[in-house]
Amino acid sequence: MHLFFRLCPLLLLAFLAQSCAHRLGAGLFGNDVTYLHRPAYRAGAAGASATYLSGNLNVGRGFSSQGGDFNGSANVALHQAHTWKHGSIAYGGFAYAGKYWLGDQAFARFDSLQRREVNPFAGRYGYYGWGLRTAANFSVPLHSGFDWRIAGLDLALSREYGALTTVRRQLADFIAIEPNNGRLFSEIVVRDPLLFTFGLSSELCWKNQDDQFSFRYFWGRPAGGYSQFDRGLFIGGANVSNCTLAYQNEREGWAGFVQLAQPFTKTTMQIGVTRQLGQVRRRLVPL
């Protein structure tokens, strides 16, 4: 109990610090790691392989929701997937494009002539690029209808181009104490056009003869300069997470998913549709 009361001021300070912080990075931040469909494991088979073509839309609040930021993008992807009794792997590439709305409040400065805060960088900035994704899981078949992809490693690497990349190079970092209330104020920009995110996932799958339903949770962090997002007591500012509900009909070859990224902070919704281009099932060879 004594420890709780000692931690309360620190927790309150952290909350206040987060309420007066702005961040800006790659437009695909938080959405680069996305769901990759895989064929279901079927009892009596050695495994299966499939190729998928997919497209998805992302809409969200951007880095600084208090500053009025908004972010939207779309991408198209092609990936290959392999499934075995105790594991699966998926890998492929994607291309994306989007727009980022930088609000009036984030990165604003007081103009003594106009006697108000202005943000000359406020506006819409396009971005586009390409990337690679991979995901590998260790699986445990619970019984004929359920598989638990109990532990997975997800990686995504992307390269951004466009106006958002340019404006990120022009903005400056700023950290100060607000004189009127003593709160820590920070503005941090990551200027690197490369975004590399890695993390862990766990997924529960239910299947019947044709259908597969999945629920997945992912938690990770981007590498490189995004560790700066933790500065100024902005606790966990660089962390990324998402929850995914996915469906796949292997007979018809269609699949889809809904993904909620950053569910507790900068919420982003992602909706994807996938077409299975082909599947090969490997039979067990008796000894």
N, C-alpha and C positions, 0 to 999 in steps of 0.2 A: 504493500500500500504506500509506504514511504517513497519507494522508487517511482510509483505512478505519479505522485504529486511533484516529484523532481523533474519528471519527463514532460509534464503538462506544458510548462513555459516553452520548452524547446519545440514541442509539437505545434503550439500556437504560433510561434515565430516562423516555423516552416510553412504553415498554412498561409500566413500573411505574406511571406516572401513569394510564394507561388502565385498569389493573387496580383502581384505587380511585377510580372516577368514576361518578356516577349522572346520568342525563338523563331528562327527561320532557317530552313535547310532545303534539301532536294524535294521536289514536288511529289515524288513517289514515296517519301518517308512514311512508314507505317503500312504501306500497301504493296511493297515489293515482294514480301513473302505472302503467297496466296495458296489456295488449295489446288493440289494436283491430283486428279482422279487416277485411280489404279483399279485393275480388274480384281474381283473378289477371289479369294482362295476357295476352291471347291474340293471337298473330301474325295479321295481316290485319284486326284490329279497331282502331277509333280509341280505344277505351277501354270502361270499364264503371262502373256505379254500383249500389250496393246499400244496403239498410237492415238493421240487425242489432239484435236484442234479446238481451241476455246477462245472466247472473247468475254470481257467483263467491263463493267462501269463502276467507277468509284466517285462518291460524293461525300464531302465532310466539311468540318469547321476550320481546317487549317491548323497552323501551329499556335496562333494566338487568338483564341475564340473571343476574348474580351476586347481585342482590337478590331473585331469585325472581319477577320480573315475568312475566306472560303476557298475550297479546293475541289476541283473536279477533273477526272481523267478517264481514259479508256485504253485498253490494251488488247492485243491479239497475240496468242501464244500457240506453240506447237511443242508437245512433249511425248516422250516414250516412257512406258511404265512396265515393270516386271514384278510379279508376285509369286512368293513361295509360301510354304506352310508356316515358316517362322520368320518371315521378313518380306519387305517390299522396297523398291527403289523407283524413283521417277526423276527425270531430268529433261531439260529442254530450254528453248529460248523464247523471247518475247520482244515485241515492239510496243511503244506506248506514246501517247500525246495527251496534253491536258492544259488547263488554265488555272492560275493561282490569283485570287483576288486579295491584294494586300490592303488591309483596312486603314482608316484615317488615324486610329489611335496608336497602333504599333509603330515604333520608330519615329514618332512625332517629336518635334522640337519647338520650343517657345520662340516665336518671332516677335522681337521687340517693336518692330515697326507696325505690324498688324495687331499686336497685343493679344495674341492667341497662339495656341499650338497648331502647327501645320506639319504635314507630312508630304514633302515633294515626291516621295516614292509611291504614294498611294495609287492604286490602279490595278489593271489586269495584266498578267504576264504569262505568256504561253511557254510551254516546255515540251520537249519530246526526247526520245532516246530509245535505247535497246538494252537488253539484259539477258541473264542466264539464271535459271532456277534449278535446284535439286532438293530432293527429300528422300531420306532413308529411314525405315522403321524396323524395329524388332517386334514381331507379332506373336501372340499367344491365342490359338483357337480355343475359345471357352467351351463351345459345343457346336453342333452342326449349323446353328443359326447365328452365332456371334463370333466375331474376332476382335481382339483388343490389340491394336497397334500401340503397345504399352509405352515404348520410348522411341522417339524419333529425333533426327537432326535435320533441320531445314536451313538452307543457304540461298541467298539471292544477291547477285551482283548486277548493278545497272550503271549506265553512263548517260548523263543528262546534257541536253543542248537547249538553246533558246534564250528568250528574254529573261526568264526567271534566273537562269544561270548567270546572266550578265548583271542583273540588279543585286544578286547576292554578293558579287565581288565589289560592288560600290558601297554597300551599307557597312557601317562601322559598329563594333561592339561598344557597349556602354554599361558601366556598373557604378552606381552611386547610392547614397543614403538620402531619402527624401527629407528635406528640412522641416516640413510641416508636421510629419508624423513619425519620423525616425525609421521608417520601413526601408528595407533593402530593395532597390530597383535595379533590374538587369535586363539588358538586351544582347542576345548572343546570336551570331550568324555563322553558319558553317558554309564555306565557299567552295568546297571540293565538289566537282561535278560527278565524282564516283560515289556510289552508295553501296556498301557491302553490309548485309544484315545476316546474322546467324542466331540460332536459338533452338530450343527444345520443344517438342510437341507430344501430345498423347491423343489417341483417337479410338473411339469405340464404334464398331461397325455391326449392323444387323443386316442379314441377307436372306433371301429366299431363292427360288430357282432363277428368277430373272432380275430381281431388284436388289439394290444395295443402298442402305441409309447409314449416314455417318455423322458423328459429332466429334469435332476436334478442337483442342485448345492449344494455342502456341504462345510462347513467351520468349523474347530475345532482346538483342541490342545491336545497333549498328556499330561498326568499327570506325576507327579514325577519329576525326575531330568532333564527332557527336558526343564524346564524353564531356565536352564543354557545357552541354545542356544541363549537367548536374551542378554547375557553378551557381553561387548565390543562393544556396539552400533550396534550389529547385529540385527537390528530391525525386529521383527516378525520372528526370526529364528526358533521358535518352532511351528509356525502356519502351519496347513495343510489344503489343499483345493483340491477339484476335481470337474470336470464337466463330466456328464455322458449322453450319448445317448443310450437308450435301446429299444428293440423290443421284443414282445412276441406274438406268435400265439397260442391261447388257444385251438383251435380245434386240431392242430397237436401236441401240447405239447412241442414245441421248442421255445427257447428264446435266446437272446444274448445281449451283451452290449459292448460299447467302452467307456473307461474312461480315461480322461486326468487329472493326478494329478500334483499338484504344477505347474500350467500353467505359472506362472510368474518367477519361480526361478529354482528349480531342477526338470525339467519336467520328468514325468514318464507316459508311455503309458500302459494301461491295457486292454486286450481283453478277454472277457469271453463268454462261451457257456453254456446254461442251459437246462436241460431236466425236464419237469414237470412229476412227477411220478404218480400223481393222484389229482383230484379236486372234491370237494363236494360243491354244491350250496344249500343254505338254502332258502326256500320259506317263504314269508310272511304269517303269520297265521291270517286270518280275525278275528276281535273281535266279 
